[in-house]
Amino acid sequence: MSTRSPRPSASVPPQARCTSDEERAARCTAALREMSEDGVLLADSLLGSSTSGTAPATEQLRDAIAVRDLAEEMISTLVVRQRAERKPLDELAQILDLSVDRLRKKYSPETVDSRLATRSRPRYTITETSKATEPPDAPTRLRQPGQRLASALHLAYRGSTTVRSQRELADRMGVDPSYVSRVFSGERDPSWPHVKAICELCGGDEKLMESLWGAATSWKPRQTDDPAGDLRTYLSALRYAAGSPDDDTILASAMTSPALTLNDLTQAFHGPGTPSWHVISILTVILHSLPQITLPLWSRAHATPTTCTAPAESF
């Protein structure tokens, strides 16, 4: 099931207030990437509810409504980006079967700016079907380590109160704005000095970013003398990259058997000790990552060599 997770009320961050068409276009592009990620997850959830044979009509309807709402968000954002880039609206208007004048009135830049600044992301529900649709040897782009790092860095930028635009961030880092854009989209693997610079300028958590960066650059996070702590740091980093869902949202997303409990989450993120692989594998999937990356960390925390031989349905 996919529902809208409410965000706490907050003032609009500085970078959400448009000061130029260039900034608006960049913000729309970043939002479209985020919406595309949401679309992948919603499609996975809809597939699971539609093929399970046991999902109630209400669950499927909620999924369908979430897909409809996301499509409307993407349409409005595409139209506003087209305007910000000063490109003609004729072809878009024709596809949408609207006049250009009607298109301008229906999707005003100010309205879309406000919606993007406060939009909430759909909640993704893990079912037995959705766990089995993505075998470990064929990861989607969304779940790859580089994408998790990109999502976390972009969230740090969006939450910054000191950096107003990607161009300003690039200037302060001493790099080209296109480089920052590619880093946030996951098209470019950043160096550690650049990851650290983004953390320092935008207020990101350097320890969490280092864990994600380690996974993205070597397919395994950096290890310390505290294996259980390494695992908890990586899970916390994945949680941040997924938008920091609260415990209730994670539990509601884990429609598995046996179900996860609040005690499982507490142990996974705070200790003491580490929970079973069942708990860690489900958490990894809920947080949009790959179980085969978390498995070595879990195995090391248990001080027992483990190979990834579980069947696909375990993930």
N, C-alpha and C positions, 0 to 999 in steps of 0.2 A: 504494500500500500504506500502511496506517495501523498503526503500532505504538506502543507506549508508550515514550516517551523517559525514561530514568531520571534522577532528580534526585539531586544529591549529598546525602549525609546531612547534616542540619543540625538544630539545636535548633528547637523550635516557636516561631515568632515570638510576641511578646506578644499581638498582636491575635487570634491563633488560640486563645487560652485564654479560654473563655467566662466572663464575670462576670455576665451577665444574659440573660434571654430576648430582650430587645430587640436586644442585640448579636448573639446567635446568629441571630435572624431576618434581620438586615441582612447577616450574613456568608453565610447560605444564599442570599439573593437575589443577592448578588454572584457566588457560585459558580454559580448557575443560569444567570446571563448568560454566564459563561465556558463552561459546558457547552453552552449553546445555540450559541455560536460554534463550538465543537468539532464539534457535530452538523452544522452547515452544511458544514464542511470534510470531515468523514467521509463525508457523503452525496455530496459532489463526487468524492471519491476512489473510493467504491464505484461511482458511476455510470461513472467512467472505466474501472475494472477490469472492470466487467460488460459494457460496450459495445465495448471495444477489439477483442474477438475473438481476442486473442492472450494475454491475461492468464492465468496458470496458476491452477488451482483453489486452490492454497495462498495466493496473493495475495488472492483474493476471500474466502477463509475468514478470513484475518487481518482484513480490513475488516469482515466480518460480526461477528466476535468483538468488535472494538473498538466497534461500534455497540451490541451487546448489553451490554457492560460500561458504556458511557456511559449507556444507558437505566436500568440498575440504580442507577448513581450519582445520576441525576436523581430517581428514585423515592424513594430514601432521603433525599435532601436536601429534597424537597418535603414528605415526611411530618414530618421534624424541624422544618422551618419552620412547618408547620401547628400543631405542638405549641407551638413557641416563641411563636407569635402567639395561643395559647390559643383556637384554633378547634377545633370538633369534628372527629373523625376518621371519623365514620360513613360519609360519602360516599366518602372515599378507601378505606376498608376494603372497601366494597361493590364499587368498581371493581376493586380488587386481589383480590377474592374471599377476603378474610381477615377474621377477627374483629378488633375494635378492640384487644382484649387482645394478640392475636398480632402485630398491627401495632406496638404499643408495644414489645414484646419484640424483634421482628426489627430495628427501626430505632431503636436507642437514641441519644439526643443525644450522649453521650460518644463512642460509636464513630464517628458521622458527623463530629463535631468533629475527631477524630484523622485521619480519612481526608481531609477537606477541607484540613487543614493540610499534608498530605504528598502530595496527589494529583499525578500527572504527566499532562501533556496528550498526546493522541494526536499522532503525527507525520503530517503531511500530505504526500502524494507528488504532485508535479506530473507529469502525463502530457500527451501531445499532446491527448487528448480533453478533459481538465479545463481546459487553457488555452483551448480554443475554446468552452467552454460559457458564458463570460461576456464578451460583447462590450463594448468600451470605452465605448459610449454607454449601457449599461444596467448600471451597477455595483450590486452588492449592497450592502446596508447595512453588512455586515461590513467591506468593503474601503474604505469611504469614509474620508477623512482624519480626520473627527471621531471615528470609532470607533477608529482607530489611536492617536490622542491619548488617548482615554478608557482604552484598554487599558494604555498606558504609565503613565498617572497611577495607575491602580489597582494596577499591579505595584509602583510605588514605594511606595504605601501599604502593600501587603501585606508588602513587605520591610523596612518601618520597624521599628526597635527602640526608637523614642521616642514613637510615637503608638499608643495601645492600641485605639482605636475610631474609627469615623467621627464619632460625636458629639463626641469629644474634638478631632478634627481640625477640625470645624466651629466649635467654641467658640474654638479658638486662631486660626482664620482670621477670626472675627467674622461668620460666615454661618449660615444655617439648615441643620440636618443634611440636610434634603430636597434642598438645593442640591448638597451634596457627593455625595449618592446619585445625583442626575441627571447630574452631571458624570462619575462613574465608569461610568454606564450608557450614556453617549453621547447622552443625551436633552437635555443642556444644553451649549452651547458656553461654556466658561469664558473670562473675560477673562485677559489676560496677567498682571496682578498676582496673580490667584488661582492661575494655573499656577505662577508663581514661588513663591508662598507654600507650595503643596503640596510643591514641590521642597525648599524650605528646611526645612520641618517634617518631611518624610519621608526626606530624603536623596537625592532624585532628581537626575539629571544635567540641569542647567538648559539646557545647550547642546543636548542631544538633544531636550528638550521644546520648546525654542523652534523647532527645525526642524519638528517635528510640528505645533505650534500654528500656525506660518506656513502650512503646507499646509492645515490645517483651516479657517483663517479667510479665506484668499485663494486657495486652490487652487494655491498655489505657495510653496515654502519661501523664506524671506528669503535674498537673494543677497548675497554679499560680493565682495571682490576676488580670491577664491580659488575659481574655479568647480569645480575638481576636489575641493577640500576641502568645498564645499557638498554635492556629490553624495555624498561619503563620509560626511559627517555625517548626511545624510538616510537613507542605507542603514543606518547604524549605529543610528539612531533606530528605524527599522522593525524591525531585528533585536531590539532591546530590547523593543519592543511585542509582538513575537511570542514572547516568553519566552526570549530569548537562546539560540537553538539553536546548538550547536557546529558546526564545519566539517563533521564527518562526517554529522551529521543533515541539513544543507543539501544536501550532495552526494548523500546517499541519497534525498533528496526530489526531485532534479532528474533524472528519467528522461526526458531529452530527447536529441535527436540533432542536432548533436554534444553530448555530455555536458559538464557543467561540470567543471573541474579545480580542484585546490587552488590552483594559481597564479592562476586566474581570481578566486577568492575573495580571495586575498591582495591582488591588485591592486585589486579593487573596494573593499575596506575599508581598505586601508593605502597603496595606490599602489606604486610611482610610476606616474603616468599613470592612464588609465581604460581598462577593457576594452571590448569591442565591445558594441553595443546588444543583441545576442543574450544576452549574459551578464547585462546589467543588467535586461533585461525579464524574464528567467526568475527572477532573484533577487527582483525586485519582486513577482511573483506568489507565489513561495514564502513571502515575508514578509507575505502577505495584504494587499497594497496594489494600486494601479492603475497600470499602465504609463504611461498618459497623463500622470500627475503627475510621474513620474520622467523622462520623455522630455525636457522642457525643460532640466532640470538636466544630463542627459547631453549634450544638444546644445550647451549653453553650455560645458561642460567641453571639448568638442572644438572649440569656437569655430566651429561650422558650423551655420547655420540649418537646422532639420530639422522637417518636418511629420509628423504621425502618419498616414501613409498605408499602413502595413504591414497585410497581411491579418490577420484575427482569429486564424488559427492561429499567427502569430508571437508571440502573447501566451499 
